[in-house]
Amino acid sequence: MEKKLWLTYGMLTLATATWGSAFIAGKVAIQSFEPSTIAFIRFFGAALLLFPLMWLMDKEKIKPTLKDYGLFAVLGLTGIAIYNICFFLSSKHAPVIKSSLFIASNPVLIVLLSGLFLKEKITQNNIIGMLIALTGVTFIITDGHLVTLLQMGFEPIDFILLGAVISWALYSVVGKIVLKKYSSVVSTTYAVAFGTIFLFPFAILETSWLDIQQAPFNVWIAIAHMSVFVTVVSFVMYYHGIKEVGAAKASIFINVMPLSAVIMATLFLGETFTWAHAVGAICVLTGVYVGTQTKKTNLPKKKLEEKVVS
Protein backbone atom coordinates (compact mmCIF):
# COMPACT_ATOMS: atom_id res chain seq x y z
CA MET A 1 0.00 0.00 0.00
CA GLU A 2 2.83 2.38 0.95
CA LYS A 3 4.68 1.55 -2.28
CA LYS A 4 1.56 2.21 -4.37
CA LEU A 5 1.09 5.57 -2.63
CA TRP A 6 4.63 6.71 -3.38
CA LEU A 7 4.20 5.57 -6.98
CA THR A 8 1.12 7.80 -7.22
CA TYR A 9 3.04 10.74 -5.71
CA GLY A 10 5.82 10.11 -8.22
CA MET A 11 3.34 10.19 -11.09
CA LEU A 12 1.81 13.45 -9.81
CA THR A 13 5.27 15.02 -9.50
CA LEU A 14 6.22 13.93 -13.02
CA ALA A 15 2.89 15.14 -14.44
CA THR A 16 3.06 18.64 -12.92
CA ALA A 17 6.79 18.94 -13.66
CA THR A 18 6.05 18.16 -17.31
CA TRP A 19 3.42 20.94 -17.33
CA GLY A 20 6.28 23.32 -16.56
CA SER A 21 7.75 22.52 -19.99
CA ALA A 22 4.60 23.98 -21.58
CA PHE A 23 5.92 27.46 -20.72
CA ILE A 24 9.03 26.77 -22.83
CA ALA A 25 7.12 25.12 -25.69
CA GLY A 26 4.50 27.87 -25.58
CA LYS A 27 7.17 30.55 -26.07
CA VAL A 28 8.20 28.80 -29.29
CA ALA A 29 4.67 28.16 -30.58
CA ILE A 30 3.40 31.70 -29.89
CA GLN A 31 5.81 33.00 -32.54
CA SER A 32 3.61 31.59 -35.30
CA PHE A 33 0.11 31.09 -33.87
CA GLU A 34 -2.43 32.84 -31.66
CA PRO A 35 -3.25 31.33 -28.21
CA SER A 36 -6.55 29.62 -29.11
CA THR A 37 -5.02 28.10 -32.24
CA ILE A 38 -2.09 26.65 -30.28
CA ALA A 39 -4.52 25.15 -27.77
CA PHE A 40 -6.77 23.72 -30.53
CA ILE A 41 -3.91 22.09 -32.49
CA ARG A 42 -2.41 20.78 -29.25
CA PHE A 43 -5.61 19.12 -28.06
CA PHE A 44 -6.68 17.96 -31.51
CA GLY A 45 -3.37 16.10 -31.77
CA ALA A 46 -3.83 14.75 -28.25
CA ALA A 47 -7.36 13.50 -29.10
CA LEU A 48 -6.00 11.58 -32.11
CA LEU A 49 -3.65 9.75 -29.73
CA LEU A 50 -6.05 9.36 -26.81
CA PHE A 51 -8.97 7.63 -28.57
CA PRO A 52 -6.92 4.62 -29.78
CA LEU A 53 -5.24 4.50 -26.35
CA MET A 54 -8.65 4.48 -24.65
CA TRP A 55 -9.97 1.68 -26.88
CA LEU A 56 -6.89 -0.40 -26.06
CA MET A 57 -6.75 0.27 -22.32
CA ASP A 58 -10.43 0.57 -21.34
CA LYS A 59 -11.38 -3.03 -20.60
CA GLU A 60 -14.75 -2.26 -18.98
CA LYS A 61 -16.12 -0.46 -22.06
CA ILE A 62 -18.84 1.41 -20.13
CA LYS A 63 -21.20 3.23 -22.49
CA PRO A 64 -21.58 6.86 -21.31
CA THR A 65 -25.07 8.13 -20.54
CA LEU A 66 -26.38 11.56 -21.53
CA LYS A 67 -25.55 12.81 -18.02
CA ASP A 68 -22.00 11.44 -18.36
CA TYR A 69 -21.53 13.27 -21.66
CA GLY A 70 -22.71 16.42 -19.87
CA LEU A 71 -20.00 15.96 -17.21
CA PHE A 72 -17.38 15.30 -19.90
CA ALA A 73 -18.49 18.50 -21.63
CA VAL A 74 -18.03 20.43 -18.36
CA LEU A 75 -14.50 19.00 -18.08
CA GLY A 76 -13.72 19.99 -21.66
CA LEU A 77 -15.18 23.47 -21.20
CA THR A 78 -13.40 24.22 -17.90
CA GLY A 79 -10.03 22.45 -17.91
CA ILE A 80 -9.36 22.42 -21.66
CA ALA A 81 -11.11 25.36 -23.38
CA ILE A 82 -11.65 28.14 -20.80
CA TYR A 83 -8.48 27.44 -18.81
CA ASN A 84 -6.23 27.47 -21.87
CA ILE A 85 -7.81 30.58 -23.40
CA CYS A 86 -7.47 32.43 -20.07
CA PHE A 87 -3.96 31.09 -19.51
CA PHE A 88 -2.65 32.13 -22.94
CA LEU A 89 -4.41 35.51 -22.82
CA SER A 90 -2.88 36.25 -19.41
CA SER A 91 0.51 35.06 -20.62
CA LYS A 92 0.26 37.55 -23.46
CA HIS A 93 -1.16 40.56 -21.60
CA ALA A 94 -0.32 40.15 -17.89
CA PRO A 95 3.07 40.33 -16.11
CA VAL A 96 4.59 36.87 -15.64
CA ILE A 97 4.81 37.45 -11.88
CA LYS A 98 1.09 38.10 -11.55
CA SER A 99 -0.10 35.36 -13.92
CA SER A 100 2.20 32.73 -12.37
CA LEU A 101 1.10 33.58 -8.83
CA PHE A 102 -2.58 33.38 -9.79
CA ILE A 103 -2.04 29.93 -11.33
CA ALA A 104 -0.05 28.85 -8.25
CA SER A 105 -3.03 29.72 -6.03
CA ASN A 106 -5.06 26.93 -7.68
CA PRO A 107 -4.53 24.40 -4.86
CA VAL A 108 -6.17 26.76 -2.35
CA LEU A 109 -9.44 26.87 -4.30
CA ILE A 110 -9.32 23.16 -5.13
CA VAL A 111 -8.93 22.29 -1.44
CA LEU A 112 -11.90 24.52 -0.52
CA LEU A 113 -14.15 23.12 -3.27
CA SER A 114 -13.11 19.54 -2.48
CA GLY A 115 -14.08 20.03 1.15
CA LEU A 116 -17.40 21.69 0.27
CA PHE A 117 -18.66 19.52 -2.59
CA LEU A 118 -16.73 16.24 -2.40
CA LYS A 119 -16.64 16.12 1.42
CA GLU A 120 -12.93 15.29 1.26
CA LYS A 121 -11.19 15.44 4.61
CA ILE A 122 -8.87 18.45 4.69
CA THR A 123 -6.14 17.78 7.23
CA GLN A 124 -3.90 20.22 9.07
CA ASN A 125 -0.97 18.82 7.09
CA ASN A 126 -2.74 19.58 3.79
CA ILE A 127 -3.17 23.24 4.75
CA ILE A 128 0.35 23.68 6.21
CA GLY A 129 1.96 21.95 3.23
CA MET A 130 -0.06 24.05 0.79
CA LEU A 131 0.97 27.31 2.51
CA ILE A 132 4.68 26.33 2.62
CA ALA A 133 4.60 25.35 -1.07
CA LEU A 134 2.78 28.57 -2.03
CA THR A 135 5.42 30.58 -0.14
CA GLY A 136 8.09 28.77 -2.13
CA VAL A 137 6.30 29.49 -5.42
CA THR A 138 6.09 33.18 -4.46
CA PHE A 139 9.87 33.25 -3.88
CA ILE A 140 10.47 31.60 -7.25
CA ILE A 141 8.12 33.89 -9.20
CA THR A 142 9.26 37.18 -7.61
CA ASP A 143 12.95 36.13 -7.49
CA GLY A 144 12.93 36.95 -3.77
CA HIS A 145 11.57 40.48 -4.23
CA LEU A 146 8.28 39.96 -2.40
CA VAL A 147 7.59 43.72 -2.29
CA THR A 148 6.90 43.49 -6.05
CA LEU A 149 3.52 41.93 -5.25
CA LEU A 150 2.48 44.94 -3.16
CA GLN A 151 3.32 47.32 -6.00
CA MET A 152 0.88 45.66 -8.38
CA GLY A 153 -2.57 47.21 -8.55
CA PHE A 154 -5.84 45.71 -9.78
CA GLU A 155 -6.19 45.43 -13.58
CA PRO A 156 -8.97 44.12 -15.88
CA ILE A 157 -6.73 41.19 -16.91
CA ASP A 158 -7.05 39.94 -13.32
CA PHE A 159 -10.58 38.76 -14.18
CA ILE A 160 -9.06 36.56 -16.92
CA LEU A 161 -6.53 35.19 -14.44
CA LEU A 162 -9.29 34.50 -11.95
CA GLY A 163 -11.18 32.68 -14.72
CA ALA A 164 -8.15 30.42 -15.26
CA VAL A 165 -7.95 29.56 -11.55
CA ILE A 166 -11.68 28.88 -11.17
CA SER A 167 -11.89 26.81 -14.37
CA TRP A 168 -8.98 24.53 -13.37
CA ALA A 169 -10.37 24.10 -9.84
CA LEU A 170 -13.74 23.06 -11.31
CA TYR A 171 -11.98 20.70 -13.71
CA SER A 172 -10.21 18.97 -10.81
CA VAL A 173 -13.31 18.71 -8.61
CA VAL A 174 -15.76 17.60 -11.34
CA GLY A 175 -13.06 15.19 -12.52
CA LYS A 176 -13.14 13.44 -9.14
CA ILE A 177 -16.88 12.79 -9.64
CA VAL A 178 -16.31 11.38 -13.15
CA LEU A 179 -13.45 9.18 -11.91
CA LYS A 180 -15.85 7.28 -9.64
CA LYS A 181 -17.20 5.62 -12.79
CA TYR A 182 -14.49 5.97 -15.45
CA SER A 183 -10.73 5.44 -15.65
CA SER A 184 -8.27 8.33 -15.94
CA VAL A 185 -7.70 7.50 -19.65
CA VAL A 186 -11.43 7.58 -20.49
CA SER A 187 -12.02 10.78 -18.48
CA THR A 188 -9.06 12.56 -20.10
CA THR A 189 -10.01 11.41 -23.62
CA TYR A 190 -13.58 12.71 -23.49
CA ALA A 191 -12.53 15.93 -21.73
CA VAL A 192 -9.93 16.62 -24.44
CA ALA A 193 -12.42 15.75 -27.21
CA PHE A 194 -15.05 18.19 -25.92
CA GLY A 195 -12.42 20.85 -25.21
CA THR A 196 -11.13 20.56 -28.79
CA ILE A 197 -14.67 21.08 -30.13
CA PHE A 198 -15.11 24.19 -27.96
CA LEU A 199 -11.74 25.61 -29.12
CA PHE A 200 -12.40 25.03 -32.83
CA PRO A 201 -14.47 28.21 -33.52
CA PHE A 202 -11.79 30.42 -31.91
CA ALA A 203 -9.04 28.77 -33.97
CA ILE A 204 -11.00 29.27 -37.21
CA LEU A 205 -11.53 32.96 -36.46
CA GLU A 206 -7.90 33.82 -35.68
CA THR A 207 -5.90 31.56 -38.04
CA SER A 208 -5.52 31.26 -41.81
CA TRP A 209 -4.27 28.34 -43.91
CA LEU A 210 -1.26 30.49 -44.80
CA ASP A 211 -0.29 30.68 -41.09
CA ILE A 212 -0.30 26.90 -40.93
CA GLN A 213 1.81 26.56 -44.09
CA GLN A 214 4.38 29.11 -42.96
CA ALA A 215 4.87 27.73 -39.42
CA PRO A 216 8.49 26.53 -39.02
CA PHE A 217 9.44 23.00 -38.00
CA ASN A 218 10.43 23.92 -34.43
CA VAL A 219 6.90 25.29 -33.82
CA TRP A 220 5.35 21.95 -34.81
CA ILE A 221 7.84 20.14 -32.56
CA ALA A 222 6.81 22.40 -29.65
CA ILE A 223 3.09 21.75 -30.26
CA ALA A 224 3.73 18.01 -30.67
CA HIS A 225 5.52 18.01 -27.29
CA MET A 226 2.50 19.72 -25.68
CA SER A 227 0.13 17.22 -27.33
CA VAL A 228 1.99 14.04 -26.40
CA PHE A 229 3.76 14.73 -23.10
CA VAL A 230 2.07 17.78 -21.56
CA THR A 231 -1.45 16.58 -22.45
CA VAL A 232 -1.74 12.83 -23.10
CA VAL A 233 0.85 11.50 -20.64
CA SER A 234 0.58 14.16 -17.92
CA PHE A 235 -3.21 14.60 -17.89
CA VAL A 236 -3.74 10.85 -17.57
CA MET A 237 -1.21 10.67 -14.69
CA TYR A 238 -2.78 13.70 -12.96
CA TYR A 239 -6.29 12.23 -13.17
CA HIS A 240 -4.98 8.87 -11.93
CA GLY A 241 -3.50 10.76 -8.96
CA ILE A 242 -6.83 12.45 -8.21
CA LYS A 243 -8.54 9.06 -8.29
CA GLU A 244 -6.01 7.55 -5.85
CA VAL A 245 -5.45 10.35 -3.29
CA GLY A 246 -8.26 12.89 -3.92
CA ALA A 247 -8.40 16.29 -5.60
CA ALA A 248 -7.24 18.24 -2.52
CA LYS A 249 -4.02 16.29 -1.95
CA ALA A 250 -3.24 15.96 -5.69
CA SER A 251 -3.59 19.74 -6.12
CA ILE A 252 -0.59 20.37 -3.81
CA PHE A 253 1.65 18.97 -6.57
CA ILE A 254 0.61 21.85 -8.88
CA ASN A 255 3.25 23.90 -7.03
CA VAL A 256 5.92 21.76 -8.74
CA MET A 257 4.95 23.32 -12.09
CA PRO A 258 6.54 26.81 -11.64
CA LEU A 259 9.63 25.20 -10.08
CA SER A 260 9.95 22.97 -13.14
CA ALA A 261 9.42 25.96 -15.47
CA VAL A 262 12.27 27.89 -13.78
CA ILE A 263 14.67 24.94 -13.99
CA MET A 264 13.85 24.37 -17.67
CA ALA A 265 14.18 28.08 -18.44
CA THR A 266 17.65 27.93 -16.86
CA LEU A 267 18.63 24.88 -18.91
CA PHE A 268 17.07 25.76 -22.28
CA LEU A 269 16.65 29.55 -22.34
CA GLY A 270 19.86 30.51 -20.53
CA GLU A 271 18.04 32.24 -17.62
CA THR A 272 19.86 32.56 -14.28
CA PHE A 273 19.03 30.26 -11.34
CA THR A 274 19.18 32.54 -8.27
CA TRP A 275 19.32 32.04 -4.50
CA ALA A 276 15.60 32.89 -4.34
CA HIS A 277 14.86 30.04 -6.74
CA ALA A 278 16.82 27.68 -4.49
CA VAL A 279 14.92 28.84 -1.36
CA GLY A 280 11.63 28.54 -3.25
CA ALA A 281 12.51 25.05 -4.49
CA ILE A 282 13.23 23.87 -0.92
CA CYS A 283 9.91 25.35 0.27
CA VAL A 284 7.95 23.74 -2.58
CA LEU A 285 9.44 20.29 -1.97
CA THR A 286 8.97 20.65 1.80
CA GLY A 287 5.36 21.79 1.32
CA VAL A 288 4.57 18.84 -0.95
CA TYR A 289 6.13 16.42 1.55
CA VAL A 290 4.27 17.89 4.55
CA GLY A 291 0.99 18.16 2.63
CA THR A 292 1.01 14.50 1.62
CA GLN A 293 1.76 13.11 5.07
CA THR A 294 -1.05 11.42 6.93
CA LYS A 295 -1.07 10.84 10.67
CA LYS A 296 -0.53 7.25 11.63
CA THR A 297 -3.13 6.03 14.06
CA ASN A 298 -1.68 4.29 17.10
CA LEU A 299 -2.86 0.77 17.92
CA PRO A 300 -4.97 0.48 21.07
CA LYS A 301 -2.93 -0.60 24.09
CA LYS A 302 -4.66 -4.00 24.28
CA LYS A 303 -3.98 -4.73 20.60
CA LEU A 304 -0.39 -3.60 21.01
CA GLU A 305 0.15 -5.99 23.94
CA GLU A 306 -1.37 -8.87 21.91
CA LYS A 307 0.97 -8.09 19.03
CA VAL A 308 4.01 -8.07 21.35
CA VAL A 309 3.00 -11.40 22.94
CA SER A 310 2.45 -13.05 19.57
C-alpha positions as CSV (number, residue, x, y, z in Angstrom):
1,M,0.0,0.0,0.0
2,E,2.8,2.4,1.0
3,K,4.7,1.5,-2.3
4,K,1.6,2.2,-4.4
5,L,1.1,5.6,-2.6
6,W,4.6,6.7,-3.4
7,L,4.2,5.6,-7.0
8,T,1.1,7.8,-7.2
9,Y,3.0,10.7,-5.7
10,G,5.8,10.1,-8.2
11,M,3.3,10.2,-11.1
12,L,1.8,13.4,-9.8
13,T,5.3,15.0,-9.5
14,L,6.2,13.9,-13.0
15,A,2.9,15.1,-14.4
16,T,3.1,18.6,-12.9
17,A,6.8,18.9,-13.7
18,T,6.0,18.2,-17.3
19,W,3.4,20.9,-17.3
20,G,6.3,23.3,-16.6
21,S,7.8,22.5,-20.0
22,A,4.6,24.0,-21.6
23,F,5.9,27.5,-20.7
24,I,9.0,26.8,-22.8
25,A,7.1,25.1,-25.7
26,G,4.5,27.9,-25.6
27,K,7.2,30.6,-26.1
28,V,8.2,28.8,-29.3
29,A,4.7,28.2,-30.6
30,I,3.4,31.7,-29.9
31,Q,5.8,33.0,-32.5
32,S,3.6,31.6,-35.3
33,F,0.1,31.1,-33.9
34,E,-2.4,32.8,-31.7
35,P,-3.2,31.3,-28.2
36,S,-6.6,29.6,-29.1
37,T,-5.0,28.1,-32.2
38,I,-2.1,26.7,-30.3
39,A,-4.5,25.2,-27.8
40,F,-6.8,23.7,-30.5
41,I,-3.9,22.1,-32.5
42,R,-2.4,20.8,-29.2
43,F,-5.6,19.1,-28.1
44,F,-6.7,18.0,-31.5
45,G,-3.4,16.1,-31.8
46,A,-3.8,14.7,-28.2
47,A,-7.4,13.5,-29.1
48,L,-6.0,11.6,-32.1
49,L,-3.6,9.8,-29.7
50,L,-6.0,9.4,-26.8
51,F,-9.0,7.6,-28.6
52,P,-6.9,4.6,-29.8
53,L,-5.2,4.5,-26.4
54,M,-8.6,4.5,-24.6
55,W,-10.0,1.7,-26.9
56,L,-6.9,-0.4,-26.1
57,M,-6.7,0.3,-22.3
58,D,-10.4,0.6,-21.3
59,K,-11.4,-3.0,-20.6
60,E,-14.7,-2.3,-19.0
61,K,-16.1,-0.5,-22.1
62,I,-18.8,1.4,-20.1
63,K,-21.2,3.2,-22.5
64,P,-21.6,6.9,-21.3
65,T,-25.1,8.1,-20.5
66,L,-26.4,11.6,-21.5
67,K,-25.5,12.8,-18.0
68,D,-22.0,11.4,-18.4
69,Y,-21.5,13.3,-21.7
70,G,-22.7,16.4,-19.9
71,L,-20.0,16.0,-17.2
72,F,-17.4,15.3,-19.9
73,A,-18.5,18.5,-21.6
74,V,-18.0,20.4,-18.4
75,L,-14.5,19.0,-18.1
76,G,-13.7,20.0,-21.7
77,L,-15.2,23.5,-21.2
78,T,-13.4,24.2,-17.9
79,G,-10.0,22.4,-17.9
80,I,-9.4,22.4,-21.7
81,A,-11.1,25.4,-23.4
82,I,-11.6,28.1,-20.8
83,Y,-8.5,27.4,-18.8
84,N,-6.2,27.5,-21.9
85,I,-7.8,30.6,-23.4
86,C,-7.5,32.4,-20.1
87,F,-4.0,31.1,-19.5
88,F,-2.6,32.1,-22.9
89,L,-4.4,35.5,-22.8
90,S,-2.9,36.3,-19.4
91,S,0.5,35.1,-20.6
92,K,0.3,37.5,-23.5
93,H,-1.2,40.6,-21.6
94,A,-0.3,40.2,-17.9
95,P,3.1,40.3,-16.1
96,V,4.6,36.9,-15.6
97,I,4.8,37.4,-11.9
98,K,1.1,38.1,-11.6
99,S,-0.1,35.4,-13.9
100,S,2.2,32.7,-12.4
101,L,1.1,33.6,-8.8
102,F,-2.6,33.4,-9.8
103,I,-2.0,29.9,-11.3
104,A,-0.1,28.8,-8.3
105,S,-3.0,29.7,-6.0
106,N,-5.1,26.9,-7.7
107,P,-4.5,24.4,-4.9
108,V,-6.2,26.8,-2.4
109,L,-9.4,26.9,-4.3
110,I,-9.3,23.2,-5.1
111,V,-8.9,22.3,-1.4
112,L,-11.9,24.5,-0.5
113,L,-14.2,23.1,-3.3
114,S,-13.1,19.5,-2.5
115,G,-14.1,20.0,1.2
116,L,-17.4,21.7,0.3
117,F,-18.7,19.5,-2.6
118,L,-16.7,16.2,-2.4
119,K,-16.6,16.1,1.4
120,E,-12.9,15.3,1.3
121,K,-11.2,15.4,4.6
122,I,-8.9,18.5,4.7
123,T,-6.1,17.8,7.2
124,Q,-3.9,20.2,9.1
125,N,-1.0,18.8,7.1
126,N,-2.7,19.6,3.8
127,I,-3.2,23.2,4.7
128,I,0.3,23.7,6.2
129,G,2.0,22.0,3.2
130,M,-0.1,24.0,0.8
131,L,1.0,27.3,2.5
132,I,4.7,26.3,2.6
133,A,4.6,25.4,-1.1
134,L,2.8,28.6,-2.0
135,T,5.4,30.6,-0.1
136,G,8.1,28.8,-2.1
137,V,6.3,29.5,-5.4
138,T,6.1,33.2,-4.5
139,F,9.9,33.3,-3.9
140,I,10.5,31.6,-7.3
141,I,8.1,33.9,-9.2
142,T,9.3,37.2,-7.6
143,D,12.9,36.1,-7.5
144,G,12.9,36.9,-3.8
145,H,11.6,40.5,-4.2
146,L,8.3,40.0,-2.4
147,V,7.6,43.7,-2.3
148,T,6.9,43.5,-6.0
149,L,3.5,41.9,-5.3
150,L,2.5,44.9,-3.2
151,Q,3.3,47.3,-6.0
152,M,0.9,45.7,-8.4
153,G,-2.6,47.2,-8.6
154,F,-5.8,45.7,-9.8
155,E,-6.2,45.4,-13.6
156,P,-9.0,44.1,-15.9
157,I,-6.7,41.2,-16.9
158,D,-7.1,39.9,-13.3
159,F,-10.6,38.8,-14.2
160,I,-9.1,36.6,-16.9
161,L,-6.5,35.2,-14.4
162,L,-9.3,34.5,-12.0
163,G,-11.2,32.7,-14.7
164,A,-8.2,30.4,-15.3
165,V,-7.9,29.6,-11.6
166,I,-11.7,28.9,-11.2
167,S,-11.9,26.8,-14.4
168,W,-9.0,24.5,-13.4
169,A,-10.4,24.1,-9.8
170,L,-13.7,23.1,-11.3
171,Y,-12.0,20.7,-13.7
172,S,-10.2,19.0,-10.8
173,V,-13.3,18.7,-8.6
174,V,-15.8,17.6,-11.3
175,G,-13.1,15.2,-12.5
176,K,-13.1,13.4,-9.1
177,I,-16.9,12.8,-9.6
178,V,-16.3,11.4,-13.2
179,L,-13.4,9.2,-11.9
180,K,-15.8,7.3,-9.6
181,K,-17.2,5.6,-12.8
182,Y,-14.5,6.0,-15.4
183,S,-10.7,5.4,-15.6
184,S,-8.3,8.3,-15.9
185,V,-7.7,7.5,-19.6
186,V,-11.4,7.6,-20.5
187,S,-12.0,10.8,-18.5
188,T,-9.1,12.6,-20.1
189,T,-10.0,11.4,-23.6
190,Y,-13.6,12.7,-23.5
191,A,-12.5,15.9,-21.7
192,V,-9.9,16.6,-24.4
193,A,-12.4,15.8,-27.2
194,F,-15.1,18.2,-25.9
195,G,-12.4,20.9,-25.2
196,T,-11.1,20.6,-28.8
197,I,-14.7,21.1,-30.1
198,F,-15.1,24.2,-28.0
199,L,-11.7,25.6,-29.1
200,F,-12.4,25.0,-32.8
201,P,-14.5,28.2,-33.5
202,F,-11.8,30.4,-31.9
203,A,-9.0,28.8,-34.0
204,I,-11.0,29.3,-37.2
205,L,-11.5,33.0,-36.5
206,E,-7.9,33.8,-35.7
207,T,-5.9,31.6,-38.0
208,S,-5.5,31.3,-41.8
209,W,-4.3,28.3,-43.9
210,L,-1.3,30.5,-44.8
211,D,-0.3,30.7,-41.1
212,I,-0.3,26.9,-40.9
213,Q,1.8,26.6,-44.1
214,Q,4.4,29.1,-43.0
215,A,4.9,27.7,-39.4
216,P,8.5,26.5,-39.0
217,F,9.4,23.0,-38.0
218,N,10.4,23.9,-34.4
219,V,6.9,25.3,-33.8
220,W,5.4,22.0,-34.8
221,I,7.8,20.1,-32.6
222,A,6.8,22.4,-29.6
223,I,3.1,21.8,-30.3
224,A,3.7,18.0,-30.7
225,H,5.5,18.0,-27.3
226,M,2.5,19.7,-25.7
227,S,0.1,17.2,-27.3
228,V,2.0,14.0,-26.4
229,F,3.8,14.7,-23.1
230,V,2.1,17.8,-21.6
231,T,-1.4,16.6,-22.5
232,V,-1.7,12.8,-23.1
233,V,0.9,11.5,-20.6
234,S,0.6,14.2,-17.9
235,F,-3.2,14.6,-17.9
236,V,-3.7,10.8,-17.6
237,M,-1.2,10.7,-14.7
238,Y,-2.8,13.7,-13.0
239,Y,-6.3,12.2,-13.2
240,H,-5.0,8.9,-11.9
241,G,-3.5,10.8,-9.0
242,I,-6.8,12.5,-8.2
243,K,-8.5,9.1,-8.3
244,E,-6.0,7.6,-5.8
245,V,-5.5,10.4,-3.3
246,G,-8.3,12.9,-3.9
247,A,-8.4,16.3,-5.6
248,A,-7.2,18.2,-2.5
249,K,-4.0,16.3,-2.0
250,A,-3.2,16.0,-5.7
251,S,-3.6,19.7,-6.1
252,I,-0.6,20.4,-3.8
253,F,1.6,19.0,-6.6
254,I,0.6,21.8,-8.9
255,N,3.3,23.9,-7.0
256,V,5.9,21.8,-8.7
257,M,5.0,23.3,-12.1
258,P,6.5,26.8,-11.6
259,L,9.6,25.2,-10.1
260,S,9.9,23.0,-13.1
261,A,9.4,26.0,-15.5
262,V,12.3,27.9,-13.8
263,I,14.7,24.9,-14.0
264,M,13.8,24.4,-17.7
265,A,14.2,28.1,-18.4
266,T,17.6,27.9,-16.9
267,L,18.6,24.9,-18.9
268,F,17.1,25.8,-22.3
269,L,16.6,29.6,-22.3
270,G,19.9,30.5,-20.5
271,E,18.0,32.2,-17.6
272,T,19.9,32.6,-14.3
273,F,19.0,30.3,-11.3
274,T,19.2,32.5,-8.3
275,W,19.3,32.0,-4.5
276,A,15.6,32.9,-4.3
277,H,14.9,30.0,-6.7
278,A,16.8,27.7,-4.5
279,V,14.9,28.8,-1.4
280,G,11.6,28.5,-3.3
281,A,12.5,25.0,-4.5
282,I,13.2,23.9,-0.9
283,C,9.9,25.3,0.3
284,V,7.9,23.7,-2.6
285,L,9.4,20.3,-2.0
286,T,9.0,20.7,1.8
287,G,5.4,21.8,1.3
288,V,4.6,18.8,-1.0
289,Y,6.1,16.4,1.6
290,V,4.3,17.9,4.6
291,G,1.0,18.2,2.6
292,T,1.0,14.5,1.6
293,Q,1.8,13.1,5.1
294,T,-1.0,11.4,6.9
295,K,-1.1,10.8,10.7
296,K,-0.5,7.2,11.6
297,T,-3.1,6.0,14.1
298,N,-1.7,4.3,17.1
299,L,-2.9,0.8,17.9
300,P,-5.0,0.5,21.1
301,K,-2.9,-0.6,24.1
302,K,-4.7,-4.0,24.3
303,K,-4.0,-4.7,20.6
304,L,-0.4,-3.6,21.0
305,E,0.1,-6.0,23.9
306,E,-1.4,-8.9,21.9
307,K,1.0,-8.1,19.0
308,V,4.0,-8.1,21.4
309,V,3.0,-11.4,22.9
310,S,2.4,-13.1,19.6
